[in-house]
Amino acid sequence: MKTQRLELTFPEKLIKRPVIYEMVRDFDVVPNIRRANVDEKYGWIVMELSGEEEELERAFRFLQDLGIEIEYLESFVE
């Protein structure tokens, strides 16, 4: 299992959508939200996401396909 620290930036159209829930439901990953700020027009989350490398890559593609910006804060940590 690997862990990646990320900062996710959400566009306004996704603020009310349960994206983290959908990601956990559809992929075998475990989120650990470290910090977040969400208002009516903008949101960001700093989180650690753990899982097998293939599942993490699938989850990252899912987020990017939705239009969520991903900043990788650290490389994979065992």
VMD Tcl script that builds the backbone (N, CA, C; Angstrom):
set m [mol new atoms 234]
animate dup $m
set s [atomselect $m all]
$s set {name element resname resid chain x y z} {
  {N N MET 1 A 0.852 -1.175 0.000}
  {CA C MET 1 A 0.000 0.000 0.000}
  {C C MET 1 A 0.898 1.238 0.000}
  {N N LYS 2 A 0.508 2.233 -0.780}
  {CA C LYS 2 A 1.255 3.479 -0.866}
  {C C LYS 2 A 0.359 4.634 -0.444}
  {N N THR 3 A 1.002 5.731 -0.080}
  {CA C THR 3 A 0.276 6.930 0.329}
  {C C THR 3 A 0.819 8.123 -0.437}
  {N N GLN 4 A -0.091 8.929 -0.941}
  {CA C GLN 4 A 0.275 10.148 -1.671}
  {C C GLN 4 A -0.418 11.330 -1.013}
  {N N ARG 5 A 0.319 12.385 -0.738}
  {CA C ARG 5 A -0.286 13.608 -0.207}
  {C C ARG 5 A -0.639 14.512 -1.381}
  {N N LEU 6 A -1.860 15.037 -1.374}
  {CA C LEU 6 A -2.396 15.829 -2.482}
  {C C LEU 6 A -3.059 17.096 -1.980}
  {N N GLU 7 A -3.095 18.088 -2.841}
  {CA C GLU 7 A -4.010 19.214 -2.639}
  {C C GLU 7 A -4.947 19.215 -3.831}
  {N N LEU 8 A -6.231 19.109 -3.554}
  {CA C LEU 8 A -7.258 19.089 -4.593}
  {C C LEU 8 A -7.961 20.441 -4.605}
  {N N THR 9 A -8.147 21.004 -5.792}
  {CA C THR 9 A -8.875 22.260 -5.944}
  {C C THR 9 A -10.113 21.987 -6.786}
  {N N PHE 10 A -11.268 22.290 -6.208}
  {CA C PHE 10 A -12.553 21.977 -6.818}
  {C C PHE 10 A -13.149 23.185 -7.511}
  {N N PRO 11 A -13.640 23.029 -8.743}
  {CA C PRO 11 A -14.370 24.122 -9.392}
  {C C PRO 11 A -15.757 24.270 -8.769}
  {N N GLU 12 A -16.342 25.421 -8.969}
  {CA C GLU 12 A -17.650 25.727 -8.379}
  {C C GLU 12 A -18.704 24.663 -8.686}
  {N N LYS 13 A -18.708 24.145 -9.905}
  {CA C LYS 13 A -19.739 23.180 -10.295}
  {C C LYS 13 A -19.685 21.873 -9.497}
  {N N LEU 14 A -18.569 21.596 -8.813}
  {CA C LEU 14 A -18.444 20.346 -8.058}
  {C C LEU 14 A -18.532 20.520 -6.544}
  {N N ILE 15 A -18.737 21.741 -6.080}
  {CA C ILE 15 A -18.717 22.001 -4.638}
  {C C ILE 15 A -19.723 21.136 -3.873}
  {N N LYS 16 A -20.906 20.932 -4.399}
  {CA C LYS 16 A -21.941 20.182 -3.674}
  {C C LYS 16 A -21.940 18.688 -3.992}
  {N N ARG 17 A -21.128 18.256 -4.928}
  {CA C ARG 17 A -21.081 16.836 -5.314}
  {C C ARG 17 A -20.184 16.067 -4.339}
  {N N PRO 18 A -20.604 14.883 -3.885}
  {CA C PRO 18 A -19.805 14.101 -2.933}
  {C C PRO 18 A -18.670 13.329 -3.623}
  {N N VAL 19 A -17.717 14.065 -4.160}
  {CA C VAL 19 A -16.652 13.479 -4.977}
  {C C VAL 19 A -15.789 12.500 -4.179}
  {N N ILE 20 A -15.434 12.850 -2.956}
  {CA C ILE 20 A -14.578 11.958 -2.151}
  {C C ILE 20 A -15.314 10.648 -1.882}
  {N N TYR 21 A -16.591 10.713 -1.555}
  {CA C TYR 21 A -17.386 9.501 -1.367}
  {C C TYR 21 A -17.390 8.652 -2.634}
  {N N GLU 22 A -17.631 9.282 -3.781}
  {CA C GLU 22 A -17.660 8.542 -5.045}
  {C C GLU 22 A -16.317 7.863 -5.316}
  {N N MET 23 A -15.223 8.559 -5.033}
  {CA C MET 23 A -13.895 7.994 -5.255}
  {C C MET 23 A -13.665 6.775 -4.361}
  {N N VAL 24 A -14.040 6.876 -3.096}
  {CA C VAL 24 A -13.862 5.753 -2.161}
  {C C VAL 24 A -14.755 4.578 -2.568}
  {N N ARG 25 A -15.965 4.869 -3.001}
  {CA C ARG 25 A -16.901 3.829 -3.412}
  {C C ARG 25 A -16.402 3.084 -4.652}
  {N N ASP 26 A -15.851 3.815 -5.609}
  {CA C ASP 26 A -15.498 3.230 -6.898}
  {C C ASP 26 A -14.085 2.666 -6.968}
  {N N PHE 27 A -13.213 3.096 -6.080}
  {CA C PHE 27 A -11.820 2.655 -6.090}
  {C C PHE 27 A -11.436 2.202 -4.685}
  {N N ASP 28 A -10.498 1.312 -4.600}
  {CA C ASP 28 A -10.074 0.779 -3.309}
  {C C ASP 28 A -8.991 1.686 -2.721}
  {N N VAL 29 A -9.409 2.882 -2.283}
  {CA C VAL 29 A -8.498 3.866 -1.709}
  {C C VAL 29 A -9.054 4.364 -0.376}
  {N N VAL 30 A -8.144 4.859 0.460}
  {CA C VAL 30 A -8.522 5.357 1.783}
  {C C VAL 30 A -8.065 6.806 1.905}
  {N N PRO 31 A -9.004 7.746 2.065}
  {CA C PRO 31 A -8.623 9.153 2.225}
  {C C PRO 31 A -8.389 9.512 3.690}
  {N N ASN 32 A -7.458 10.426 3.904}
  {CA C ASN 32 A -7.238 11.001 5.222}
  {C C ASN 32 A -7.160 12.505 5.009}
  {N N ILE 33 A -8.262 13.189 5.260}
  {CA C ILE 33 A -8.338 14.626 5.018}
  {C C ILE 33 A -7.598 15.342 6.145}
  {N N ARG 34 A -6.600 16.126 5.756}
  {CA C ARG 34 A -5.749 16.827 6.724}
  {C C ARG 34 A -6.170 18.282 6.917}
  {N N ARG 35 A -6.725 18.878 5.864}
  {CA C ARG 35 A -7.125 20.278 5.922}
  {C C ARG 35 A -8.080 20.528 4.768}
  {N N ALA 36 A -9.036 21.425 4.956}
  {CA C ALA 36 A -9.972 21.733 3.868}
  {C C ALA 36 A -10.589 23.109 4.078}
  {N N ASN 37 A -11.028 23.674 2.966}
  {CA C ASN 37 A -11.761 24.928 2.998}
  {C C ASN 37 A -12.727 24.912 1.813}
  {N N VAL 38 A -14.000 25.064 2.104}
  {CA C VAL 38 A -15.016 25.028 1.056}
  {C C VAL 38 A -16.003 26.162 1.311}
  {N N ASP 39 A -16.301 26.910 0.256}
  {CA C ASP 39 A -17.379 27.888 0.344}
  {C C ASP 39 A -18.286 27.680 -0.862}
  {N N GLU 40 A -19.128 28.634 -1.170}
  {CA C GLU 40 A -20.118 28.452 -2.230}
  {C C GLU 40 A -19.521 28.404 -3.633}
  {N N LYS 41 A -18.335 28.960 -3.830}
  {CA C LYS 41 A -17.773 29.066 -5.174}
  {C C LYS 41 A -16.449 28.351 -5.362}
  {N N TYR 42 A -15.838 27.894 -4.307}
  {CA C TYR 42 A -14.473 27.386 -4.407}
  {C C TYR 42 A -14.212 26.432 -3.252}
  {N N GLY 43 A -13.385 25.440 -3.493}
  {CA C GLY 43 A -13.018 24.536 -2.418}
  {C C GLY 43 A -11.673 23.891 -2.657}
  {N N TRP 44 A -10.985 23.592 -1.576}
  {CA C TRP 44 A -9.746 22.838 -1.673}
  {C C TRP 44 A -9.644 21.888 -0.491}
  {N N ILE 45 A -8.923 20.804 -0.713}
  {CA C ILE 45 A -8.695 19.798 0.317}
  {C C ILE 45 A -7.231 19.378 0.244}
  {N N VAL 46 A -6.571 19.324 1.392}
  {CA C VAL 46 A -5.260 18.684 1.495}
  {C C VAL 46 A -5.527 17.333 2.143}
  {N N MET 47 A -5.108 16.280 1.451}
  {CA C MET 47 A -5.404 14.951 1.955}
  {C C MET 47 A -4.282 13.991 1.646}
  {N N GLU 48 A -4.256 12.891 2.372}
  {CA C GLU 48 A -3.412 11.757 2.045}
  {C C GLU 48 A -4.338 10.696 1.478}
  {N N LEU 49 A -3.924 10.080 0.404}
  {CA C LEU 49 A -4.725 9.034 -0.224}
  {C C LEU 49 A -3.867 7.784 -0.278}
  {N N SER 50 A -4.381 6.696 0.315}
  {CA C SER 50 A -3.635 5.438 0.394}
  {C C SER 50 A -4.334 4.352 -0.404}
  {N N GLY 51 A -3.528 3.454 -0.956}
  {CA C GLY 51 A -4.056 2.325 -1.704}
  {C C GLY 51 A -2.969 1.710 -2.559}
  {N N GLU 52 A -3.331 0.693 -3.302}
  {CA C GLU 52 A -2.395 0.105 -4.250}
  {C C GLU 52 A -2.144 1.105 -5.366}
  {N N GLU 53 A -0.954 1.093 -5.927}
  {CA C GLU 53 A -0.565 2.104 -6.919}
  {C C GLU 53 A -1.539 2.169 -8.092}
  {N N GLU 54 A -2.005 1.040 -8.585}
  {CA C GLU 54 A -2.947 1.023 -9.710}
  {C C GLU 54 A -4.265 1.705 -9.338}
  {N N GLU 55 A -4.765 1.444 -8.142}
  {CA C GLU 55 A -6.019 2.069 -7.687}
  {C C GLU 55 A -5.840 3.570 -7.486}
  {N N LEU 56 A -4.686 3.971 -6.960}
  {CA C LEU 56 A -4.416 5.396 -6.802}
  {C C LEU 56 A -4.406 6.087 -8.155}
  {N N GLU 57 A -3.745 5.493 -9.128}
  {CA C GLU 57 A -3.695 6.088 -10.470}
  {C C GLU 57 A -5.096 6.208 -11.068}
  {N N ARG 58 A -5.933 5.198 -10.879}
  {CA C ARG 58 A -7.312 5.254 -11.372}
  {C C ARG 58 A -8.086 6.369 -10.674}
  {N N ALA 59 A -7.882 6.502 -9.363}
  {CA C ALA 59 A -8.562 7.560 -8.597}
  {C C ALA 59 A -8.100 8.939 -9.066}
  {N N PHE 60 A -6.795 9.103 -9.325}
  {CA C PHE 60 A -6.276 10.386 -9.803}
  {C C PHE 60 A -6.899 10.738 -11.150}
  {N N ARG 61 A -7.000 9.769 -12.049}
  {CA C ARG 61 A -7.615 10.021 -13.361}
  {C C ARG 61 A -9.078 10.429 -13.211}
  {N N PHE 62 A -9.798 9.757 -12.306}
  {CA C PHE 62 A -11.195 10.088 -12.024}
  {C C PHE 62 A -11.321 11.560 -11.616}
  {N N LEU 63 A -10.481 11.989 -10.679}
  {CA C LEU 63 A -10.525 13.373 -10.206}
  {C C LEU 63 A -10.205 14.348 -11.329}
  {N N GLN 64 A -9.159 14.058 -12.083}
  {CA C GLN 64 A -8.771 14.946 -13.182}
  {C C GLN 64 A -9.849 15.006 -14.251}
  {N N ASP 65 A -10.476 13.881 -14.556}
  {CA C ASP 65 A -11.538 13.853 -15.559}
  {C C ASP 65 A -12.734 14.712 -15.148}
  {N N LEU 66 A -12.947 14.870 -13.846}
  {CA C LEU 66 A -14.022 15.724 -13.350}
  {C C LEU 66 A -13.669 17.207 -13.434}
  {N N GLY 67 A -12.399 17.515 -13.609}
  {CA C GLY 67 A -11.970 18.908 -13.650}
  {C C GLY 67 A -11.364 19.393 -12.348}
  {N N ILE 68 A -11.034 18.462 -11.467}
  {CA C ILE 68 A -10.401 18.812 -10.199}
  {C C ILE 68 A -8.902 18.913 -10.432}
  {N N GLU 69 A -8.319 20.022 -9.983}
  {CA C GLU 69 A -6.878 20.202 -10.104}
  {C C GLU 69 A -6.191 19.439 -8.978}
  {N N ILE 70 A -5.135 18.710 -9.328}
  {CA C ILE 70 A -4.378 17.943 -8.345}
  {C C ILE 70 A -2.962 18.493 -8.285}
  {N N GLU 71 A -2.529 18.836 -7.072}
  {CA C GLU 71 A -1.132 19.174 -6.845}
  {C C GLU 71 A -0.568 18.081 -5.946}
  {N N TYR 72 A 0.478 17.415 -6.426}
  {CA C TYR 72 A 1.116 16.350 -5.661}
  {C C TYR 72 A 2.114 17.002 -4.712}
  {N N LEU 73 A 1.857 16.897 -3.414}
  {CA C LEU 73 A 2.664 17.602 -2.426}
  {C C LEU 73 A 3.909 16.835 -2.023}
  {N N GLU 74 A 3.883 15.535 -2.134}
  {CA C GLU 74 A 5.036 14.692 -1.818}
  {C C GLU 74 A 4.995 13.500 -2.736}
  {N N SER 75 A 6.120 12.852 -2.898}
  {CA C SER 75 A 6.118 11.616 -3.667}
  {C C SER 75 A 5.511 10.506 -2.829}
  {N N PHE 76 A 5.339 9.349 -3.436}
  {CA C PHE 76 A 4.773 8.221 -2.712}
  {C C PHE 76 A 5.584 7.926 -1.462}
  {N N VAL 77 A 4.891 7.630 -0.368}
  {CA C VAL 77 A 5.525 7.267 0.883}
  {C C VAL 77 A 5.029 5.888 1.266}
  {N N GLU 78 A 5.949 5.011 1.606}
  {CA C GLU 78 A 5.560 3.641 1.990}
  {C C GLU 78 A 4.948 3.657 3.369}
}
mol reanalyze $m
mol bondsrecalc $m
mol representation Tube
mol addrep $m
